[in-house]
Amino acid sequence: SDSICIATQLPRGAGDEAEFHRSESLRLMSEAGVSVMRSDILWHQVESEKGVFTWEGYDRVIEAAHSNNIKVMGLLAYGNTWATADTQDDHSFPPDDPMDFANYAVAVAERYRESLHSVEVWNEPNLWIRFWKSTDGGAHPERYAKLLRATGDAIRSAEPELPVLFGGTFFHELPNVMPGSVNFVRSAHEALPGLGQHYDALAYHPYTNYPPQAAPESNEEFEIPLVQMSDQLKATMGDFGAGDKA
């Protein structure tokens, strides 16, 4: 694709300062040729009470993007305290019932159908110490697979033309901390055969190790060239019949 995509979070407020920041940022992005922006649509803010939706702030951002001919890659994240028994105050835990998340995803898809480029299901679900927390301390690719399946199927039923993305994983393997993209993606497909039928493309985050000190093509020390990251994930998806996905 020739699309230029940028990840950004714009202010959602109604005041003059927020409005200026939104409009000026989007104007500059449009002039730079950006056609897609990845922006979160946080579940706990949209649906703080089950079945009760609040859209005003996201309406401002997405309508402003639409007026600048910029599509939104909606990042659907994260958890919701009413949807899990694992926490009372942390929005990083996944829901007990994947359909609770899927219902929110459908509400987003239906409301913003004209402005969405795609939706991404969670952010870095392999990074369990921050974005996909667990009570036992560890990643749960099988649980993520069930969430992705439920969400992908629900969105396809409601908005069949809207692409659904496997949530972007942090690529590098960090022993005793988290599985890397290849292991996480493999484990998710092993846990749920046919998972590739429930999403349209796979996202991943090809960061260098922290702190960043290497170019994307570097293979020094622990670095992995970006092209090799892509090839490894393609091969892994191919093992499960999903190698034709982007």
N, C-alpha and C positions, 0 to 999 in steps of 0.2 A: 504494500500500500504506500501511496505517496503522502498520506496524512502525517502531519506533525502533531504529536501529542505531548502535552506537558502536565505534570502533576502539580496541583496547586490547591490551596484552600483560601477562598475569598470570604471576607466578612459578610455575615448574614443579617446584620442589624438594619434598622429602618432610618437611622440618623443620616445627616448630611455627610459626615466624614466617611461612614461605611459606604454610602452610595457613591461618593467620589472615588474611593479606593476600588470598588468593584468596577465601575465604568472605565476608569483610567487603566486598570490592569487588563481588562478585556480588550480595550482599544489597542493597547500595545501588543497584546498577544495576537490579535487579528492582523495587525500590520506586519507582524513577524512571520505570518503564514501559519500560525497555529490553527488547527481545525478541530482538535479534540482536546479536552482537558479532563484529567482524572481527578475526581473530587468526591470526598466522602459524603454519604447520606446516612448518618449515624442512627441506628435502630433505637437506642434508648432516648434519643431526642425526638424522633418522629413518633414513637409509640410508647410514651412513658407509662401509659396504662393500657392494658390489653384491649385492643379494639378501638382505642381513642387516638386519633392521629392529629399531629400538629405540623403544618407544612410551611408556615409563613416565611421563616428564614431561608429555607431551601428554595421556596418559590422565587424569592428575590434573586438568588444566585443563578438559578437555572434559567429563569426568564431573561436575565441580563445576558447570559451566555448565548441563549437562543437569538436574541436581538443582534448579536455580533457574529452570527453564523458559526458559532462554535458548539459542537456537540459535546455531551457530557458522558464520560465513562464513569458510571455511578459505582463507587466503592461501597458495597453493602456490608456494614460492620457496625458494631461488634455485638456483644451480648446485651442482655437486658435482665435486670435483677428480678423482675417478676417472673421471668421465664426459666429460672434455675433454682435448685435447692442448694447449690454449692456456695452461694455468697449472698450477702444482703446489701453490699455496697460497691461491688467491683463489676464494671461492665465488660471485663475481658474474658469472662467465662461463657462458653457456648451454652445454648439452651438445652434443656432436658428433652424437649420434643422438637425435632427439626421443623415440623410444620408451623410452629410459631414464627420461626424465622422466615420460612417460605411465604407465609401469609403477608408479612411485612414487605418482602421482596416484590410480591405481586402488586401490592398497593403502590409501591414506588414506580414499578414498571407501567402501571395503568395511568398514574397521574402525569408522568413525564414522558410518555411514549414518543411524542414528537421531537423531544430534545435529547433523547438518549442515543449514544453511539453503541453502548453495551453496558452490561453490569458485571462486576467482579465480586465473587462470593468470598468475603473476608479478605483480610490483609495478613500476610505472613503467618498462616495457621501452623506452620512448623515451629515458630518461635514461641513456645509454650510459656516461657518465663515472662512474656510481656503481652502478647496479643491473643493467645488461645490458652488460657490458664487451665490448670487441672488440680484437683485436690490431691492426687497422688504424685504430682511432680513429674511430668513427662508429656511428650507429644502423643496425640491420639489420632493418627491418620485414618483409622477405621471410622471414628466418630465424625471426622470432617467429611469423609466420603458420603456418609449418610445425609449430612446437611447439604452437600453439593447436589446429590441426587434429588432430594426433596425440592430444593430450590429450583434446580434446572427444570424439573418436570412441571412444577407449578407455573413458572414463567412461560414455558413453551405452550402450556394450555391457554394462558391468558394473552400473551403477546408473542406468538410463534416466530416473528421476524427479528426479535431482539436477541443478539448474541449473549451467551452466558459464559463467563470466564472462570476457570479454576483459579482460585485466589493466589496472587503472587507470593511465592515462597522465597526466602532468603537462600541463595544458592549454596554457599559454603557449608560443609559439614563441620560442626563444632563438637568434638567428642565430649561426652558427659554434659553437654549443654543442650544441643538440639540436633535433629537429623537435617541434613542438607536437602536441597530440592530433589535430587535424584532418588534418594532413599525414601523421602516422604511421598513423592509421587508414585513410586513403585509400591510402597506399602498400602497406599490408598486404593490402588487398582487391584492389588492382591486381596484386600479385605472385602472388596465389593466388585465381583466380576461384572464386566459390562459397564463400568463407570464411565468409560469414554462416550457412551451413548447419551449421557446426560449433560454434557457441556460442549461448547463449541470451540474454545481455544484455551490454551494454558498460559498463564502469566508467570513470570519469575523475575527476581531482582538480581541482576548480575553485578552486584557491588564487588569491589575489591575488598580485601580484608581491612579491618580498622586498625589504626587510622589509615585512610586512603593514601597510598604512597606509590601506586603502580598504575601504568597505563592499561586500558582495557585488553590489549593484546599480550600483556606480560604473562610469563610463566615462571617468574622468579619465586623461589621458596614455595609458599603455599598458594600462590596465585594460579588462577585457571583462566586462560584466554577466553574472551567472550564467545568466540566462535565455537570453542570446545564445549562450553556450557550448553549452547544451543544444540549441538550435535548429540551430547549425552542425553539431554531430555527428549530429543526426537527419537533416539534409539530406545529409550525406556518406554515411551508411549507406543512405539512400534511393537514392542513385546506384548502389548495388550490390545492390539488392533486399532490404536488411536493415532498412528503415525502420520495420518493425513491432516491432522488438525494443525492450526497455526501456532 
